[in-house]
Amino acid sequence: MKVGIIIGRIGDVDGVALETEKWIKILQEMSHEVFILSGHFTKSVVGENHETLIPNLSFFSPNCEWEQHRAFFFPPDDPSELLDHLHRASDELAIEMFKWIMRNKIDLIISENASALPAHLSMGMAIRKLVENTGLKIICHDHDFYWERGTRYNTPFADVESIIRATFPMQIPHARHAVINSHSKRLLREKYDIDSIVVPNVMDFSQPYAQKDDYNKDLLRAIGVKKTDIPLFQITRIVRRKGIETAIELVNKLDDRNVKLVITGSAADDDRKGYYKELIEKIDDEKLNGRIIFAARRILNCRTTDNDGRKIYSLSDAYAHAVACTYFSRYEGFGNAFVEAALAKRPIFVNNYKPVYWEDLGSKGFKTVMIEDNRLTNKTLAEIDRIIHDKKMQKEIGEYNYMLGKRYYSYEVLQERMETLFYYI
């Protein structure tokens, strides 16, 4: 079968992009031919002859940013211009999508969160129009929904709200939905009478990961960590829901100045860098400048070099040098970094982010230090302090969590779920 994937950006380190690459690998192993339509390719994923760029599908395109500003951030008094634009832009995108489908003889499309979250209004509308008018088979891979983002997608315009409710999620009867957690499955049934299948985010447990080698042996030195330091890694982007301020607070409260926090992600997705600035102020106020390290310029998803020829390290390299990982998110659609830590055999300190963590991850039996509501108690501080100073305990926890991770979140699990999904298409 020829499968077409529509996604805002691909080849990046955000959860949607990373999981999409895993789906692509399994699709190819299932003998499907994969095509990608995207607004931004950080790298080639399936070969340039199978990749089509439409810049207006990018979340950072002028069109998308203008739509978001007018609909949510800086709404005008009259929505007429916005509504005219949305209908016109989505019509144009739907036509381009149709041409792509016909040119490549695509049998089925997978909408990667584009039909779940209104982060790109005209793209979601275009996909809906495309499927409504062609009857094309579609799988909506729904990572998260607008009602899970607080007031982020609140709009004063009834017509825009109607578009959102009709488009996100897609409610066309023949559309199949794959969600990434049990909570979303329940909500789709309760709110829209939509059946869906839970397909958890996964990692490839068959390949070596987080291994120290000649390439990454100088990683810590390159980012300013000394041999005597105890590096805790926050391997996420810098956005407010990641709860990074709790990890900074942890470093401040631990009675060992050798403990350092390495934040690997960038603040590119932090709106107007407001949260990043708050973290900098917190670091300054608590005099932690030498103990909090921002390493986004040296750590990306994959190994490469920068413009000056310096080594860029991968996420795997980062995990290889982590004593433990912090993951105090307030909300996640799933929690890729948790599974990555299990794959890397690294202890993880986690906030019980609602409503996903305990039901879909924590209840499986992983050994973690879990906090509630981002509160670090004396008990949790003592547990964390013991783990980061006990290499034997780190190894035991890592091996145990790896075993559970492989059982519940491996590529084999993904293939089983995808085979079930395709059976009902």
C-alpha positions as CSV (number, residue, x, y, z in Angstrom):
1,M,0.0,0.0,0.0
2,K,1.1,3.5,-0.7
3,V,0.9,5.6,2.5
4,G,1.1,9.3,2.6
5,I,1.9,11.1,5.8
6,I,0.9,14.8,6.4
7,I,2.8,16.5,9.1
8,G,3.8,20.1,10.0
9,R,7.5,19.3,10.5
10,I,9.5,16.2,10.3
11,G,13.1,15.3,11.3
12,D,12.9,17.4,14.4
13,V,13.1,16.4,18.1
14,D,9.5,17.1,19.2
15,G,7.4,14.1,20.2
16,V,5.1,14.1,17.1
17,A,8.1,14.2,14.7
18,L,10.0,11.5,16.6
19,E,7.1,9.1,16.8
20,T,6.3,9.7,13.1
21,E,9.7,8.4,12.2
22,K,9.1,5.3,14.2
23,W,5.8,4.7,12.5
24,I,7.6,5.1,9.1
25,K,10.1,2.5,10.0
26,I,7.4,0.0,11.0
27,L,5.3,0.9,7.9
28,Q,8.3,0.1,5.7
29,E,8.9,-3.2,7.5
30,M,5.3,-4.0,6.8
31,S,6.1,-3.5,3.1
32,H,4.2,-0.2,2.7
33,E,5.7,2.6,0.5
34,V,5.8,5.8,2.4
35,F,5.5,9.4,1.1
36,I,5.7,12.6,3.3
37,L,4.0,15.9,2.8
38,S,5.4,18.5,5.2
39,G,6.0,22.2,5.8
40,H,9.5,21.7,7.0
41,F,12.1,18.9,6.7
42,T,15.0,19.2,9.1
43,K,16.5,16.2,7.4
44,S,15.5,13.7,4.7
45,V,13.5,10.8,6.2
46,V,12.3,8.6,3.3
47,G,14.4,9.9,0.4
48,E,13.8,13.2,-1.5
49,N,11.8,11.5,-4.2
50,H,9.2,10.5,-1.6
51,E,9.2,13.9,0.1
52,T,7.2,17.0,-0.8
53,L,7.6,20.4,0.7
54,I,4.7,22.8,1.0
55,P,6.1,25.7,3.1
56,N,2.6,26.9,4.2
57,L,2.2,23.7,6.1
58,S,4.9,24.8,8.5
59,F,3.9,25.9,12.0
60,F,6.4,28.8,11.5
61,S,5.1,29.9,8.1
62,P,3.7,33.5,7.9
63,N,0.2,32.1,7.1
64,C,0.1,29.8,10.2
65,E,1.5,32.4,12.5
66,W,-0.9,35.0,11.2
67,E,-3.8,32.6,11.8
68,Q,-2.7,31.8,15.3
69,H,-2.3,35.4,16.2
70,R,-5.7,36.5,14.8
71,A,-7.6,33.5,16.2
72,F,-6.0,33.2,19.7
73,F,-3.3,35.6,20.7
74,F,-4.2,39.0,19.3
75,P,-7.8,38.7,18.0
76,P,-9.2,41.8,16.1
77,D,-12.6,43.2,16.6
78,D,-14.0,41.7,13.4
79,P,-13.1,38.1,12.4
80,S,-14.2,38.4,8.8
81,E,-10.7,38.7,7.3
82,L,-9.5,35.7,9.4
83,L,-12.5,33.6,8.3
84,D,-12.0,34.5,4.6
85,H,-8.4,33.7,4.9
86,L,-9.0,30.3,6.6
87,H,-11.4,29.1,4.0
88,R,-9.3,30.4,1.1
89,A,-6.0,29.0,2.5
90,S,-7.5,25.7,3.4
91,D,-9.0,25.3,-0.1
92,E,-5.6,26.0,-1.7
93,L,-3.9,23.5,0.6
94,A,-6.5,20.9,0.0
95,I,-5.9,21.2,-3.8
96,E,-2.2,20.9,-3.3
97,M,-2.7,17.8,-1.1
98,F,-5.0,16.3,-3.8
99,K,-2.4,16.8,-6.5
100,W,0.2,15.1,-4.2
101,I,-2.1,12.2,-3.7
102,M,-2.8,11.8,-7.4
103,R,0.8,12.2,-8.4
104,N,2.0,9.5,-6.1
105,K,-1.1,7.3,-6.3
106,I,-1.5,7.3,-2.5
107,D,-4.0,4.8,-1.1
108,L,-4.2,6.0,2.5
109,I,-3.1,9.1,4.4
110,I,-2.0,9.5,8.0
111,S,-2.6,12.8,9.6
112,E,0.1,13.4,12.2
113,N,-1.7,15.4,14.9
114,A,-2.8,17.8,12.2
115,S,-6.4,16.7,12.7
116,A,-6.2,16.7,16.5
117,L,-4.6,20.0,17.6
118,P,-5.5,23.4,16.0
119,A,-1.9,24.5,16.0
120,H,-2.3,25.0,12.2
121,L,-5.9,25.8,11.5
122,S,-5.8,25.9,7.7
123,M,-3.9,22.6,7.5
124,G,-6.4,20.8,9.6
125,M,-9.3,22.3,7.6
126,A,-7.6,21.3,4.4
127,I,-7.2,17.7,5.4
128,R,-10.9,17.5,6.5
129,K,-12.0,19.0,3.1
130,L,-9.7,16.6,1.2
131,V,-11.1,13.5,3.0
132,E,-14.7,14.8,2.8
133,N,-14.5,15.4,-1.0
134,T,-12.5,12.3,-1.9
135,G,-13.5,9.6,0.6
136,L,-9.8,8.8,0.9
137,K,-8.9,6.4,3.7
138,I,-7.3,8.1,6.6
139,I,-5.7,7.3,10.0
140,C,-5.6,10.2,12.4
141,H,-2.6,9.8,14.7
142,D,-3.9,12.0,17.5
143,H,-1.1,13.0,20.0
144,D,-3.0,15.7,21.9
145,F,-6.2,17.8,21.7
146,Y,-7.0,21.4,22.2
147,W,-9.0,20.9,25.4
148,E,-5.8,19.5,27.0
149,R,-4.0,22.8,26.6
150,G,-5.9,25.0,29.0
151,T,-6.7,28.4,27.5
152,R,-4.2,28.1,24.7
153,Y,-6.9,27.6,22.0
154,N,-9.6,29.8,23.5
155,T,-11.0,32.3,20.9
156,P,-13.5,35.1,21.2
157,F,-15.0,34.2,17.8
158,A,-18.0,31.8,17.6
159,D,-17.3,31.0,14.0
160,V,-13.6,30.1,14.7
161,E,-14.7,27.9,17.6
162,S,-17.2,26.1,15.3
163,I,-14.4,25.4,12.9
164,I,-12.2,24.0,15.7
165,R,-15.1,21.8,17.0
166,A,-15.8,20.5,13.5
167,T,-12.2,19.9,12.6
168,F,-10.2,18.9,15.7
169,P,-10.6,16.0,16.0
170,M,-11.7,14.7,12.6
171,Q,-15.2,13.3,12.8
172,I,-15.7,11.8,9.4
173,P,-17.2,8.4,9.9
174,H,-14.7,6.3,8.0
175,A,-11.7,8.0,9.6
176,R,-9.7,5.7,12.0
177,H,-8.1,7.2,15.1
178,A,-5.0,6.2,16.9
179,V,-4.4,7.9,20.3
180,I,-1.4,7.7,22.5
181,N,-3.0,7.3,26.0
182,S,-6.0,5.7,27.6
183,H,-7.4,9.1,28.7
184,S,-7.7,10.3,25.1
185,K,-9.4,7.0,24.1
186,R,-12.1,7.6,26.8
187,L,-12.6,11.2,25.9
188,L,-13.0,10.6,22.2
189,R,-15.7,8.0,23.0
190,E,-17.5,10.3,25.5
191,K,-17.3,13.6,23.6
192,Y,-17.6,12.4,20.0
193,D,-18.7,8.8,20.0
194,I,-15.4,7.9,18.2
195,D,-13.7,4.6,18.7
196,S,-10.0,4.6,18.8
197,I,-7.0,2.4,19.5
198,V,-4.3,3.2,22.0
199,V,-0.9,3.1,20.2
200,P,1.7,4.1,22.8
201,N,4.9,5.9,22.0
202,V,7.7,3.5,21.7
203,M,11.5,3.1,21.4
204,D,13.7,0.6,19.6
205,F,14.9,-1.7,22.3
206,S,16.7,-3.9,19.8
207,Q,19.4,-1.3,19.1
208,P,22.3,-0.1,21.4
209,Y,21.4,3.1,23.1
210,A,23.1,5.5,25.5
211,Q,26.5,3.9,25.0
212,K,29.7,5.7,25.8
213,D,32.2,5.7,22.9
214,D,35.0,7.6,21.3
215,Y,32.7,10.1,19.7
216,N,30.9,11.2,22.9
217,K,33.6,10.7,25.4
218,D,34.3,14.4,25.5
219,L,30.6,15.4,25.7
220,L,30.6,16.5,29.3
221,R,33.8,18.6,28.9
222,A,32.3,20.2,25.7
223,I,29.3,21.5,27.6
224,G,31.2,22.5,30.7
225,V,30.7,19.6,33.1
226,K,33.7,18.5,35.2
227,K,34.7,15.0,36.0
228,T,33.8,15.4,39.7
229,D,30.3,16.7,38.8
230,I,27.1,14.6,39.0
231,P,25.2,15.5,35.9
232,L,21.4,15.2,35.9
233,F,19.9,15.6,32.5
234,Q,16.6,17.3,31.5
235,I,16.2,15.9,28.0
236,T,13.3,17.9,26.8
237,R,12.5,21.1,25.0
238,I,12.1,24.3,27.1
239,V,8.4,24.9,27.3
240,R,6.4,25.7,30.4
241,R,4.6,22.4,30.8
242,K,7.9,20.5,31.2
243,G,8.2,21.8,34.8
244,I,11.9,22.6,34.4
245,E,11.8,25.0,37.4
246,T,11.2,22.0,39.6
247,A,14.5,20.4,38.3
248,I,16.3,23.7,39.0
249,E,14.7,23.7,42.5
250,L,16.0,20.1,43.0
251,V,19.6,21.2,42.2
252,N,19.3,24.1,44.7
253,K,17.9,21.8,47.5
254,L,20.4,18.9,47.1
255,D,23.2,19.2,49.5
256,D,26.0,18.6,47.0
257,R,27.4,21.4,44.9
258,N,28.7,18.9,42.4
259,V,25.2,18.2,41.2
260,K,24.6,19.9,37.9
261,L,21.5,20.1,35.7
262,V,22.0,19.9,31.9
263,I,19.0,21.1,29.9
264,T,19.4,19.7,26.4
265,G,16.4,21.2,24.5
266,S,16.0,24.7,23.0
267,A,13.4,27.4,23.7
268,A,12.4,27.6,20.1
269,D,8.8,26.5,20.9
270,D,8.6,28.8,24.0
271,D,6.2,31.6,23.0
272,R,8.2,34.9,23.0
273,K,10.7,33.1,25.3
274,G,8.7,34.1,28.4
275,Y,9.2,30.8,30.2
276,Y,12.9,30.7,29.3
277,K,13.4,34.2,30.8
278,E,11.6,33.1,34.0
279,L,14.1,30.1,34.3
280,I,17.0,32.5,33.8
281,E,15.7,34.8,36.6
282,K,15.2,31.8,38.9
283,I,18.7,30.6,38.2
284,D,20.1,34.1,38.9
285,D,18.0,34.6,42.1
286,E,19.1,31.2,43.5
287,K,22.8,31.8,42.4
288,L,22.9,28.6,40.4
289,N,24.6,30.0,37.3
290,G,27.4,27.5,37.4
291,R,25.2,24.5,38.1
292,I,22.6,24.9,35.4
293,I,23.8,24.3,31.9
294,F,21.9,25.0,28.7
295,A,23.3,22.6,26.0
296,A,20.9,22.9,23.1
297,R,23.7,24.2,20.8
298,R,25.7,21.0,21.3
299,I,22.9,18.4,21.6
300,L,20.4,17.5,18.9
301,N,18.4,14.4,17.9
302,C,21.3,13.0,15.8
303,R,25.1,13.5,15.6
304,T,26.3,16.1,13.2
305,T,28.6,19.2,13.2
306,D,27.9,22.9,13.6
307,N,29.0,25.7,11.2
308,D,32.3,25.9,13.1
309,G,33.0,22.2,12.6
310,R,32.3,21.4,16.3
311,K,30.7,18.0,17.2
312,I,27.0,18.0,17.8
313,Y,26.0,15.2,20.1
314,S,22.8,13.1,19.9
315,L,20.2,12.4,22.5
316,S,21.6,9.0,22.9
317,D,25.0,10.6,23.7
318,A,23.3,12.8,26.3
319,Y,21.7,9.8,28.0
320,A,25.0,8.0,28.0
321,H,26.5,10.6,30.3
322,A,23.5,11.2,32.5
323,V,23.7,9.9,36.1
324,A,19.9,10.3,36.2
325,C,17.1,12.2,34.4
326,T,14.6,14.8,35.6
327,Y,11.1,14.8,34.2
328,F,8.8,17.0,36.2
329,S,6.3,17.7,33.5
330,R,2.9,19.1,34.5
331,Y,1.3,17.7,31.5
332,E,2.2,15.3,28.6
333,G,0.3,13.6,26.0
334,F,2.4,10.6,26.7
335,G,6.0,11.2,27.8
336,N,8.7,10.1,25.3
337,A,11.5,11.1,27.7
338,F,10.3,8.6,30.3
339,V,10.5,5.7,27.8
340,E,13.9,7.0,26.6
341,A,15.2,7.0,30.1
342,A,14.1,3.3,30.5
343,L,15.8,2.5,27.2
344,A,19.0,4.3,28.4
345,K,18.9,2.4,31.7
346,R,19.0,5.7,33.6
347,P,17.0,6.4,36.8
348,I,14.3,9.0,36.3
349,F,12.7,11.5,38.7
350,V,9.2,12.3,37.6
351,N,6.1,14.3,38.4
352,N,2.8,12.4,38.4
353,Y,1.5,14.5,35.5
354,K,-2.2,14.1,35.1
355,P,-4.0,12.4,33.6
356,V,-1.6,10.1,31.7
357,Y,1.5,9.2,33.8
358,W,0.1,6.8,36.4
359,E,-2.4,5.0,34.2
360,D,-0.3,4.5,31.1
361,L,3.3,4.4,32.5
362,G,3.7,4.5,36.3
363,S,1.2,1.7,37.0
364,K,3.3,-0.7,35.0
365,G,5.7,-1.0,37.9
366,F,8.7,1.2,37.0
367,K,11.1,2.1,39.8
368,T,11.1,5.9,40.0
369,V,11.1,8.7,42.4
370,M,7.7,10.2,41.8
371,I,6.4,13.6,43.2
372,E,2.9,15.0,43.2
373,D,2.0,18.5,42.0
374,N,5.7,19.4,41.4
375,R,6.4,19.4,45.2
376,L,9.8,18.2,46.4
377,T,9.4,16.8,49.9
378,N,12.2,15.9,52.3
379,K,11.4,12.3,51.6
380,T,11.8,12.6,47.8
381,L,14.9,14.7,48.2
382,A,16.5,12.0,50.4
383,E,15.5,9.3,47.9
384,I,17.0,11.2,45.0
385,D,20.1,12.1,46.9
386,R,20.7,8.4,47.7
387,I,20.2,7.3,44.1
388,I,22.6,9.8,42.5
389,H,25.3,8.9,45.0
390,D,24.9,5.1,44.6
391,K,26.1,3.6,41.3
392,K,25.0,0.2,42.2
393,M,21.5,1.4,42.8
394,Q,21.5,3.3,39.6
395,K,22.4,0.2,37.7
396,E,19.8,-1.9,39.4
397,I,17.0,0.6,38.7
398,G,18.2,1.1,35.1
399,E,18.2,-2.7,34.3
400,Y,14.8,-3.2,35.9
401,N,13.1,-0.3,34.1
402,Y,14.7,-1.4,30.8
403,M,13.1,-4.8,31.1
404,L,9.6,-3.2,31.7
405,G,10.1,-0.7,28.9
406,K,10.9,-3.4,26.4
407,R,7.8,-5.3,27.4
408,Y,5.4,-2.4,27.0
409,Y,7.0,0.2,24.7
410,S,9.1,-1.6,22.1
411,Y,8.8,-1.6,18.3
412,E,7.2,-5.0,18.5
413,V,4.4,-3.5,20.5
414,L,4.0,-0.7,17.9
415,Q,3.8,-3.2,15.0
416,E,1.2,-5.3,16.7
417,R,-1.0,-2.2,17.3
418,M,-0.5,-0.9,13.7
419,E,-1.4,-4.3,12.2
420,T,-4.6,-4.1,14.2
421,L,-5.2,-0.5,13.0
422,F,-4.7,-1.4,9.3
423,Y,-6.8,-4.5,9.6
424,Y,-9.9,-2.3,10.1
425,I,-9.1,0.3,7.4
